[in-house]
């Protein structure tokens, strides 16, 4: 079994969260098309997930740079 240090674990978790958020954002966009009464709100929610990913990607770059040192 491979044991990860704290930064490696954080990197792996962030990568998972980013993909997980992408999948949910896509799913929400599909529902927005199906439920037009809620389209604007659903699209806004989807966008917020992608904005969250932008922040997670910034953190991931810092974490991965720290792992190279």
N, C-alpha and C positions, 0 to 999 in steps of 0.2 A: 504494500500500500504506500502511495506517495503522500508524504506529509508536506503541506504547503505552509510557508510562513505567512504572517498576517497580511503583507502587501500582495502576495500572490493570490491569497484567498479573496482579498478585496477586488483585485483585478478580475478574477474569474466571476465573482458575483456581479460586478458592474456590467461585464459583457453579457451575462445572462439577463440582467434587468433591461438592458438596452434592447436586446432581441425580443424579450417578453413585451415590452412597451410597444415596439414596432408592430408586433402581431395584434395587440389589442387596438392600436390606432387604426390599423387596416380594417379590423372587424367593426369598429365603431363607424368608420366611413361607409362601410357596406350597409349598416343599419340606418345611417342617415339617409341613404337613397331610398330605402324601403319605408321609412317612417318620416315622411316629408313634414309633418306637423312639428317634429322635433329636430329637423335637419340642421338648423343654425346652431343649436345648442350642442348637438352631437358632434358637428364638425369642429366646434370650439374645443370640446373635450378632447377630441382626437389631436388637434393642434397642440394642446397643452401637454399631452403625453410626448409628442415629438420635441417640444421645447425642453421638457424634462430630460430627454435623451441628450440634447445639446449640452446641458450642464453635466450630465453623467460622463459624456465623452471628454469634456474638459478635465474632469477629475481623473478619468482613466489615463489620459496622456500624462498627467503628473505622477500618478502611481507607477505607470510603466517606466517613466524616466527614472524614478527613484529606484526601481528594481535593477536598472542597468549600472547604477553606481557601485 
